[in-house]
Amino acid sequence: METDCLFCKISSGKTDTEFLHETDRLVVFRDIRPHAPVHLLIVPKKHIRSINDIENVDREILADLVLTAREMARRLEIHESGYKLFFNVERGGGQVIFHVHLHLLGGW
């Protein structure tokens, strides 16, 4: 865990964030500044600064992020109407918190 990383603190349970889903590798919670009726963050527990810092050993984590997003879309019943998945990469790509996380937006 990075000591100053907000998502490390959240994923390790050091905040009062409500998890919609949790496994040994990741957590899912609502974005505090949603841009859609459904806006979830799927966050690995392992600290990875950015998509640019992913290594081959992280392939399973990335697969878990995407498969969990798909499952959350089903659970929230937005899988048929459609949804967006995206990563912001580095400051110029909109990344504000430097811990990899996948956005799931939908429900329009």
N, CA and C of each residue as an Amber inpcrd file, in Angstrom:
protein
   324
   0.8400000  -1.1830000   0.0000000   0.0000000   0.0000000   0.0000000
   0.8830000   1.2440000   0.0000000   0.5350000   2.1710000  -0.8720000
   1.1900000   3.4790000  -0.8820000   0.5580000   4.3040000   0.2340000
   1.3480000   4.9000000   1.0720000   0.8200000   5.5730000   2.2560000
  -0.0610000   6.7730000   1.9490000   0.1910000   7.4760000   0.8580000
  -0.6070000   8.6590000   0.5310000  -1.6520000   8.4010000  -0.5520000
  -1.8370000   7.1750000  -0.9670000  -2.7530000   6.8640000  -2.0610000
  -4.1740000   6.6690000  -1.5270000  -5.0870000   7.5050000  -1.9910000
  -6.4770000   7.4250000  -1.5500000  -7.0810000   6.0610000  -1.8590000
  -6.8600000   5.5310000  -3.0550000  -7.4740000   4.2530000  -3.4080000
  -6.8480000   3.0860000  -2.6570000  -5.5960000   3.1960000  -2.2530000
  -5.0090000   2.1700000  -1.3800000  -5.7090000   2.1800000  -0.0270000
  -5.9670000   3.3670000   0.4920000  -6.6700000   3.4800000   1.7750000
  -8.0820000   2.9330000   1.6670000  -8.7840000   3.2970000   0.5990000
 -10.1510000   2.8060000   0.4110000 -10.1640000   1.2950000   0.2580000
  -9.3340000   0.7610000  -0.6360000  -9.3720000  -0.6820000  -0.9210000
  -8.9280000  -1.5390000   0.2580000  -8.1560000  -0.9650000   1.1630000
  -7.7320000  -1.7170000   2.3420000  -8.6820000  -1.5350000   3.5230000
  -9.7840000  -0.8100000   3.2990000 -10.7940000  -0.6640000   4.3510000
 -10.5050000   0.4070000   5.3740000  -9.5960000   1.3180000   5.0580000
  -9.2260000   2.3620000   6.0200000 -10.0970000   3.6140000   5.9250000
 -11.1820000   3.5400000   5.1340000 -12.1520000   4.6360000   5.0450000
 -13.5310000   4.0230000   5.2610000 -14.5370000   4.8600000   5.3120000
 -15.8970000   4.3410000   5.5080000 -16.6270000   4.1270000   4.1800000
 -15.8900000   3.9340000   3.1080000 -16.4590000   3.7110000   1.7820000
 -17.2470000   2.4070000   1.7520000 -18.4600000   2.4790000   1.2130000
 -19.2930000   1.2840000   1.0800000 -18.9320000   0.5480000  -0.2030000
 -18.5660000  -0.7060000  -0.0680000 -18.2410000  -1.5230000  -1.2240000
 -19.5040000  -2.2020000  -1.7410000 -19.6920000  -2.1430000  -3.0520000
 -20.7840000  -2.8690000  -3.6870000 -20.3530000  -4.2980000  -3.9770000
 -19.0390000  -4.4890000  -4.0520000 -18.4710000  -5.8040000  -4.3440000
 -17.0130000  -5.7890000  -3.8760000 -16.5560000  -6.9250000  -3.3660000
 -15.1540000  -7.0320000  -2.9430000 -14.6790000  -8.4590000  -3.1470000
 -13.4420000  -8.5800000  -3.6430000 -12.7790000  -9.8770000  -3.7420000
 -11.3940000  -9.7120000  -3.1110000 -10.5950000 -10.7570000  -3.1900000
  -9.2370000 -10.6500000  -2.6720000  -8.3690000  -9.7340000  -3.5200000
  -8.8070000  -9.4250000  -4.7590000  -8.0020000  -8.5880000  -5.6580000
  -8.5420000  -7.1950000  -5.9130000  -9.8380000  -6.9530000  -5.6730000
 -10.3980000  -5.6580000  -6.0540000 -11.5980000  -5.2790000  -5.2120000
 -11.9740000  -4.0040000  -5.3270000 -13.1900000  -3.4880000  -4.6990000
 -13.9610000  -2.6710000  -5.7300000 -15.2670000  -2.5550000  -5.4980000
 -16.1290000  -1.7510000  -6.3600000 -16.9250000  -0.8190000  -5.4660000
 -16.9410000   0.4610000  -5.8400000 -17.7200000   1.4380000  -5.0770000
 -18.1870000   2.5450000  -6.0030000 -19.1460000   3.3350000  -5.5260000
 -19.7090000   4.4230000  -6.3240000 -18.7490000   5.6120000  -6.3500000
 -18.6700000   6.2640000  -7.5030000 -17.8660000   7.4830000  -7.6340000
 -18.5590000   8.5930000  -6.8430000 -17.7920000   9.3880000  -6.1010000
 -18.4000000  10.4630000  -5.3080000 -18.8120000  11.6600000  -6.1610000
 -18.3340000  11.7220000  -7.3940000 -18.7400000  12.7660000  -8.3460000
 -19.2250000  12.0970000  -9.6280000 -20.4110000  11.4750000  -9.5720000
 -20.8730000  10.6840000 -10.7140000 -21.1510000  11.5220000 -11.9530000
 -20.8560000  10.9220000 -13.0980000 -21.1080000  11.5350000 -14.3980000
 -22.2060000  10.7990000 -15.1570000 -22.9080000   9.9120000 -14.4580000
 -23.9970000   9.1350000 -15.0450000 -24.8590000   8.6180000 -13.8930000
 -26.0860000   8.1820000 -14.1850000 -26.9040000   7.6010000 -13.1150000
 -26.2010000   6.4530000 -12.3900000 -25.4460000   5.6530000 -13.1340000
 -24.5880000   4.6250000 -12.5300000 -23.1570000   5.0060000 -12.8660000
 -22.3350000   5.2350000 -11.8540000 -20.9150000   5.5260000 -12.0650000
 -20.1460000   4.8210000 -10.9560000 -19.5710000   3.6840000 -11.3170000
 -18.8110000   2.8760000 -10.3630000 -17.3350000   2.9390000 -10.6770000
 -16.5380000   2.7120000  -9.6530000 -15.0920000   2.5760000  -9.7920000
 -14.7310000   1.1560000  -9.4000000 -13.9950000   0.4920000 -10.2590000
 -13.4980000  -0.8530000  -9.9940000 -11.9930000  -0.7070000  -9.8010000
 -11.5360000  -0.9930000  -8.5900000 -10.1790000  -0.6380000  -8.1630000
  -9.4260000  -1.8720000  -7.6580000  -8.2690000  -2.1530000  -8.2260000
  -7.4760000  -3.2680000  -7.6960000  -6.9020000  -2.9150000  -6.3220000
  -6.7580000  -3.9110000  -5.4800000  -6.1460000  -3.6850000  -4.1690000
  -4.6400000  -3.4650000  -4.3060000  -4.0500000  -4.0600000  -5.3140000
  -2.6260000  -3.8510000  -5.5660000  -2.4270000  -2.4440000  -6.1130000
  -1.4730000  -1.7300000  -5.5650000  -1.1860000  -0.3840000  -6.0710000
  -0.4200000  -0.4870000  -7.3870000  -1.0730000   0.0120000  -8.4250000
  -0.4420000   0.1720000  -9.7410000  -0.7250000   1.6170000 -10.1080000
   0.2950000   2.4040000 -10.2810000   0.1570000   3.8410000 -10.4460000
  -0.7000000   4.2480000 -11.6420000  -0.4950000   3.6260000 -12.7810000
  -1.1620000   4.0190000 -14.0250000  -1.1690000   2.8280000 -14.9770000
  -2.0060000   2.8860000 -15.9880000  -1.9800000   1.8670000 -17.0410000
  -0.5600000   1.7530000 -17.6090000   0.1640000   2.8660000 -17.6680000
   1.5440000   2.8510000 -18.1730000   2.4890000   2.0310000 -17.3050000
   2.0900000   1.7310000 -16.0800000   2.9410000   0.9950000 -15.1510000
   2.5600000  -0.4780000 -15.0150000   1.5930000  -0.9250000 -15.7840000
   1.1630000  -2.3210000 -15.7150000   2.2530000  -3.2180000 -16.2960000
   2.4430000  -4.3490000 -15.6420000   3.4220000  -5.3290000 -16.0880000
   2.7000000  -6.6170000 -16.4770000   3.3870000  -7.5190000 -17.1220000
   2.7730000  -8.7820000 -17.5430000   2.1340000  -9.5390000 -16.3890000
   2.7100000  -9.4520000 -15.2040000   2.1500000 -10.1660000 -14.0540000
   0.7870000  -9.6160000 -13.6430000   0.4130000  -8.4450000 -14.1560000
  -0.8580000  -7.8090000 -13.7940000  -2.0100000  -8.1660000 -14.7320000
  -1.7760000  -9.0500000 -15.6820000  -2.8130000  -9.4090000 -16.6560000
  -4.0900000  -9.9140000 -15.9860000  -3.9550000 -10.7470000 -14.9780000
  -5.1360000 -11.2930000 -14.2990000  -5.9160000 -10.1910000 -13.5900000
  -5.2120000  -9.2140000 -13.0590000  -5.8910000  -8.0920000 -12.3990000
  -6.7260000  -7.3270000 -13.4220000  -6.1610000  -7.0520000 -14.5780000
  -6.9110000  -6.3350000 -15.6150000  -8.1260000  -7.1330000 -16.0650000
  -7.9600000  -8.4330000 -16.2490000  -9.0990000  -9.2710000 -16.6240000
 -10.1700000  -9.2260000 -15.5410000  -9.7630000  -9.2820000 -14.2820000
 -10.7210000  -9.2010000 -13.1760000 -11.4860000  -7.8750000 -13.1970000
 -10.7900000  -6.7790000 -13.4870000 -11.4560000  -5.4700000 -13.5260000
 -12.5700000  -5.4770000 -14.5690000 -12.2560000  -5.9380000 -15.7700000
 -13.2320000  -5.9140000 -16.8600000 -14.3760000  -6.8940000 -16.5990000
 -14.0700000  -8.1040000 -16.1680000 -15.1170000  -9.0920000 -15.9040000
 -16.0080000  -8.6680000 -14.7390000 -15.4210000  -8.0170000 -13.7460000
 -16.2200000  -7.5090000 -12.6290000 -17.1200000  -6.3740000 -13.0880000
 -16.6180000  -5.5090000 -13.9630000 -17.4480000  -4.4310000 -14.5040000
 -18.6490000  -5.0210000 -15.2340000 -18.4200000  -6.0360000 -16.0380000
 -19.5200000  -6.6900000 -16.7540000 -20.5460000  -7.2510000 -15.7690000
 -20.0730000  -7.9000000 -14.7120000 -20.9760000  -8.4680000 -13.7080000
 -21.7490000  -7.3740000 -12.9710000 -21.0900000  -6.2740000 -12.6610000
 -21.7840000  -5.1750000 -11.9740000 -22.8510000  -4.5640000 -12.8880000
 -22.5770000  -4.4650000 -14.1790000 -23.5740000  -3.9560000 -15.1250000
 -24.7950000  -4.8770000 -15.1400000 -24.5610000  -6.1650000 -15.1030000
 -25.6850000  -7.1210000 -15.0340000 -26.4550000  -6.9530000 -13.7260000
 -25.7040000  -6.8720000 -12.6410000 -26.3350000  -6.7640000 -11.3180000
 -27.1940000  -5.5030000 -11.2080000 -26.7410000  -4.4210000 -11.8190000
 -27.4690000  -3.1470000 -11.7590000 -28.4370000  -2.9790000 -12.9300000
 -28.5600000  -4.0370000 -13.7250000 -29.5220000  -4.1050000 -14.8270000
 -29.3240000  -3.0170000 -15.8870000 -28.0690000  -2.7300000 -16.1900000
 -27.7620000  -1.7980000 -17.2850000 -27.0310000  -2.5070000 -18.4240000
 -26.8680000  -3.8090000 -18.3000000 -26.1140000  -4.5620000 -19.3060000
 -26.7990000  -4.5910000 -20.6610000 -28.1060000  -4.5420000 -20.7100000
 -28.7920000  -4.5810000 -22.0010000 -28.9290000  -3.1980000 -22.6290000
 -29.1090000  -2.1760000 -21.8010000 -29.2490000  -0.8130000 -22.3420000
 -27.8990000  -0.2440000 -22.7750000 -26.8410000  -0.7400000 -22.1860000
 -25.4900000  -0.3250000 -22.5630000 -24.7910000   0.4690000 -21.4780000
 -23.4650000   0.4630000 -21.5570000 -22.6370000   1.1520000 -20.5730000
 -21.2730000   1.4240000 -21.1710000 -20.5100000   2.2820000 -20.4800000
 -19.1440000   2.6030000 -20.9030000 -18.1690000   2.0930000 -19.8650000
 -17.0190000   1.6490000 -20.3480000 -15.8870000   1.3020000 -19.4940000
 -14.7010000   2.1120000 -19.9730000 -13.9810000   2.7420000 -19.0340000
 -12.7810000   3.4580000 -19.4610000 -11.7940000   3.6630000 -18.3230000
 -10.5360000   3.8020000 -18.7390000  -9.4280000   4.1650000 -17.8510000
  -8.9710000   5.5630000 -18.2520000  -8.7040000   6.4150000 -17.2980000
  -7.9930000   7.6650000 -17.5580000  -6.5150000   7.3540000 -17.3280000
  -5.6670000   7.7930000 -18.2630000  -4.2440000   7.4570000 -18.1670000
  -3.4170000   8.7350000 -18.1460000  -2.7270000   8.9320000 -17.0450000
  -1.8690000  10.0970000 -16.7960000  -2.6910000  11.3920000 -16.7710000
  -2.0820000  12.4260000 -16.2870000  -2.7750000  13.7070000 -16.0880000
  -3.4310000  14.2140000 -17.3730000  -2.7160000  14.1310000 -18.4910000
  -3.2560000  14.5960000 -19.7620000  -4.4540000  13.7880000 -20.2430000
  -4.5930000  12.5750000 -19.7440000  -5.7330000  11.7270000 -20.0760000
  -6.8340000  11.7850000 -19.0370000  -6.7090000  12.7110000 -18.0950000
  -7.7470000  12.8890000 -17.0840000  -7.5430000  12.1350000 -15.7870000
  -6.4190000  11.4420000 -15.6370000  -6.1810000  10.7150000 -14.3900000
  -5.8750000  11.7040000 -13.2750000  -6.6280000  11.5940000 -12.1850000
  -6.4670000  12.4870000 -11.0390000  -5.8890000  11.7240000  -9.8530000
  -6.3570000  10.5040000  -9.6550000  -5.8370000   9.6460000  -8.5880000
  -4.9230000   8.6220000  -9.2500000  -3.6780000   8.6070000  -8.8450000
  -2.6840000   7.7720000  -9.5070000  -2.6110000   6.3830000  -8.8720000
  -3.6820000   5.6490000  -9.1390000  -3.8710000   4.2420000  -8.7930000
  -4.8470000   3.7440000  -9.8570000  -4.4430000   2.7570000 -10.6350000
  -5.2910000   2.2700000 -11.7260000  -6.7100000   2.0200000 -11.2300000
  -7.6920000   2.4570000 -12.0080000  -9.0960000   2.1760000 -11.7110000
  -9.9050000   2.2500000 -13.0000000 -10.9030000   1.4020000 -13.0670000
 -11.7750000   1.3100000 -14.2290000 -13.1040000   1.9650000 -13.8890000
 -13.5460000   2.8620000 -14.7660000 -14.8500000   3.5150000 -14.6000000
 -15.9100000   2.7020000 -15.3390000 -17.0640000   2.5180000 -14.7050000
 -18.2420000   1.9340000 -15.3280000 -19.3490000   2.9760000 -15.2460000
 -19.8170000   3.4320000 -16.4080000 -20.8920000   4.4310000 -16.4730000
 -22.0430000   3.8930000 -17.2920000 -23.2520000   4.1820000 -16.8450000
 -24.4330000   3.7590000 -17.5800000 -25.6990000   4.2160000 -16.8950000
 -26.7990000   3.6400000 -17.3180000 -28.0820000   3.9580000 -16.7100000
 -28.8130000   5.1250000 -17.3180000 -28.3770000   5.5610000 -18.4900000
 -29.0640000   6.7080000 -19.1200000 -30.3670000   6.2500000 -19.7180000
